Amino acid sequence: MSMKKSFAKIKEFLIDMFFPRFCLGCSKEGSWLCEDCQAILDIRNVAVCPICLLRTPDFKTCNRCKNKTNLSGLLWPLPYQNLLVKKLIHQFKYDPFIKELSFPLANCIINHLLLIEFSREQLKDFILIPIPLHNKRKKWRGFNQAEEIAKEIGNYFDIPVLNNVLTRQKETLPQIDLEEKQRKENIKGVFVCQKPELIKNRKIFLVDDVYTTGSTMEEATKILKSAGAKEVWGLVIARG
């Protein structure tokens, strides 16, 4: 065993000893989300259009709504209305900022992709781009939750994660505090594509935690499409 792996095991042992983890679902000791609680989460097995919510056959753009959204589709394993899902995401994004929740939450997305039979061959055509945070907010949280989720998915499927292609050029108010019309105005002109040559004619999974009104994803997708992206699919943990 390498020194690096040995150090990681010792570190994990000490963390478990002094800072034990308790399942946020049932309080069982050992992990933030135990296998039993993860098993009862009802992972969706269909891909849908983000506008009309009808199934998108063969993972193609929904012809019914092609003029209403920039997204080719939206992939989301869980409803945000589920109280455990809401608790997991809240503990991930807000105090106490449990960064380790990126693994079980990303695992929900991974299981969704497997259930809807998105083959590894199809996935090879994609790159992952997380919705960026403003530097000030990233420093406050300590990490970008979308970036952590994207890393886990990228590692599992061996898909490249591009963190510095899409950037946020100005600080905005938290979307959660705003109504739908305010959200659209709040996010307008926020994103910039820094390296368009890296996404030209590429298929993109645009990763975030929750899809609510879609304002953030639509704005980011518009920028990516104008920079030459072939397709942009929303990929989130839950839909509000």
C-alpha positions in Angstrom: 0.0 0.0 0.0 1.4 3.4 -0.9 2.2 6.1 1.7 -0.6 8.3 0.2 -3.3 5.5 0.6 -2.0 4.7 4.1 -2.3 8.4 5.2 -5.8 8.6 3.7 -6.9 5.5 5.7 -5.4 6.8 8.9 -7.1 10.2 8.3 -10.4 8.6 7.7 -10.1 6.4 10.8 -9.3 9.5 13.0 -12.2 11.5 11.5 -14.6 8.5 12.2 -13.3 8.3 15.8 -13.5 12.0 16.7 -16.2 13.2 14.3 -18.6 10.3 13.8 -21.1 10.5 10.9 -24.8 9.9 11.5 -27.3 9.3 8.7 -29.4 12.3 8.0 -32.4 10.0 7.4 -32.4 7.6 10.3 -29.5 8.8 12.6 -27.7 5.5 12.2 -24.0 5.9 12.9 -21.5 5.3 10.1 -22.4 7.6 7.1 -24.3 10.7 6.2 -26.8 8.6 4.2 -27.0 4.9 5.1 -27.7 2.2 2.5 -31.2 1.6 3.8 -32.2 5.3 3.5 -30.5 5.6 0.1 -32.4 2.5 -1.1 -35.8 4.0 -0.3 -35.1 7.1 -2.4 -37.3 6.7 -5.5 -34.8 7.3 -8.3 -36.6 8.2 -11.5 -36.1 6.0 -14.6 -37.1 8.4 -17.4 -35.6 11.5 -19.1 -38.0 14.4 -19.6 -38.3 17.7 -21.3 -37.7 20.4 -18.7 -40.7 22.4 -20.0 -43.5 20.0 -20.6 -42.1 17.2 -18.4 -43.0 14.6 -21.0 -40.5 11.9 -21.8 -37.9 12.8 -24.5 -37.5 9.8 -26.7 -33.9 8.6 -27.5 -32.6 11.6 -25.5 -33.3 14.1 -28.4 -34.5 17.7 -28.0 -38.3 17.8 -27.4 -39.9 19.1 -30.6 -43.0 20.3 -28.7 -40.9 22.8 -26.7 -37.8 23.4 -28.8 -38.7 27.2 -29.0 -39.2 27.5 -25.3 -36.0 26.2 -23.9 -32.3 26.2 -24.8 -31.8 22.9 -23.0 -31.9 19.6 -25.0 -33.4 17.9 -21.9 -33.3 17.7 -18.1 -32.1 14.8 -16.1 -33.0 14.7 -12.4 -33.3 11.6 -10.2 -35.3 13.0 -7.3 -38.1 15.5 -6.4 -37.0 18.4 -4.2 -40.3 18.0 -2.3 -39.0 14.9 -0.7 -38.1 15.9 2.9 -34.9 13.8 3.1 -33.7 15.0 -0.3 -34.3 18.6 0.8 -32.4 18.0 4.1 -29.4 16.4 2.3 -29.1 19.3 -0.2 -29.5 21.9 2.5 -26.8 20.3 4.7 -24.6 20.1 1.6 -25.0 23.8 0.6 -25.5 25.5 4.0 -24.1 25.4 7.5 -22.5 23.0 8.4 -21.5 22.6 4.7 -21.1 18.8 4.7 -18.9 18.5 1.6 -18.8 14.7 1.8 -22.5 14.6 0.8 -21.3 15.1 -2.7 -20.8 11.3 -3.0 -24.3 10.0 -2.0 -25.9 12.9 -3.9 -23.9 12.3 -7.1 -24.6 8.6 -6.7 -28.3 9.4 -7.1 -27.6 11.1 -10.4 -25.3 8.2 -11.5 -28.1 5.6 -10.7 -30.6 7.8 -12.7 -28.3 7.8 -15.7 -27.9 4.0 -15.4 -31.7 3.5 -15.0 -32.6 5.5 -18.1 -30.0 3.5 -20.0 -27.7 6.3 -21.0 -24.9 4.0 -22.2 -21.2 4.5 -21.5 -20.8 4.8 -25.3 -23.2 7.7 -25.4 -21.7 9.3 -22.3 -18.2 9.4 -24.0 -19.5 12.1 -26.2 -20.2 14.4 -23.3 -18.3 16.8 -21.1 -19.4 18.0 -17.7 -19.6 21.7 -16.8 -20.7 22.8 -13.4 -22.7 26.0 -12.8 -20.0 28.3 -11.4 -20.2 30.3 -8.2 -18.9 33.8 -7.7 -15.5 33.7 -5.9 -16.9 35.4 -2.9 -19.6 32.8 -2.4 -17.3 29.9 -3.1 -14.9 31.3 -0.4 -17.9 31.5 2.0 -18.9 27.9 1.4 -15.4 26.5 0.9 -16.4 24.7 -2.3 -18.7 24.8 -5.3 -21.4 22.2 -4.7 -22.0 21.7 -8.5 -18.3 21.2 -9.1 -18.1 18.5 -6.4 -21.1 16.7 -7.9 -19.6 16.9 -11.3 -16.3 15.4 -10.1 -18.0 12.4 -8.7 -20.0 11.8 -11.9 -16.9 12.4 -14.0 -14.8 9.9 -12.0 -17.5 7.2 -12.3 -18.1 7.5 -16.0 -14.7 8.8 -17.0 -16.1 12.0 -18.4 -14.0 15.2 -18.5 -15.0 18.0 -16.1 -14.3 21.5 -17.3 -14.4 23.9 -14.3 -13.0 27.1 -15.9 -14.9 27.3 -19.2 -18.0 28.8 -17.8 -17.4 31.6 -15.3 -19.6 34.0 -13.2 -18.5 37.5 -13.8 -20.6 39.3 -11.2 -22.1 38.5 -7.8 -25.9 38.1 -7.6 -28.5 37.7 -5.0 -29.3 34.0 -4.0 -31.9 32.7 -6.4 -33.8 31.0 -3.5 -34.9 34.4 -2.2 -36.5 35.6 -5.4 -39.6 35.1 -7.5 -39.5 33.6 -11.0 -39.4 37.0 -12.8 -36.8 38.4 -10.4 -34.7 35.3 -10.9 -34.5 35.8 -14.6 -33.4 39.4 -14.2 -31.0 38.5 -11.4 -29.1 36.0 -13.5 -29.1 37.9 -16.8 -25.6 38.5 -18.2 -23.9 36.8 -15.3 -22.1 34.0 -17.2 -19.1 34.2 -19.6 -17.6 31.4 -21.7 -13.8 31.8 -21.3 -12.6 29.0 -23.7 -15.1 28.5 -26.5 -12.7 26.3 -28.4 -13.0 23.6 -25.7 -16.8 23.2 -26.2 -17.3 23.9 -29.9 -19.6 21.1 -31.3 -19.5 19.3 -28.0 -22.4 17.8 -26.0 -22.5 19.1 -22.5 -24.0 18.0 -19.2 -24.6 21.3 -17.3 -24.4 20.3 -13.6 -26.2 22.0 -10.7 -27.9 20.9 -7.5 -31.6 21.9 -7.9 -33.6 23.0 -10.9 -36.5 25.2 -9.8 -37.6 27.8 -12.4 -34.7 27.0 -14.7 -33.5 30.6 -14.9 -29.9 29.8 -14.1 -29.6 26.8 -16.4 -31.3 28.7 -19.3 -28.9 31.6 -19.0 -25.9 29.4 -18.8 -27.1 27.2 -21.7 -27.6 30.3 -23.8 -24.0 31.3 -23.3 -22.7 27.9 -24.0 -24.8 27.5 -27.2 -23.7 30.9 -28.4 -20.1 29.8 -27.9 -20.6 26.8 -30.1 -21.9 23.9 -27.9 -23.8 21.3 -29.9 -26.2 20.2 -27.1 -26.6 21.1 -23.5 -28.4 18.8 -21.0 -29.3 19.9 -17.5 -28.1 17.4 -14.9 -29.3 18.0 -11.3 -30.0 16.2 -8.1 -33.6 17.3 -7.8 -36.3 19.3 -9.5 -38.3 21.8 -7.4 
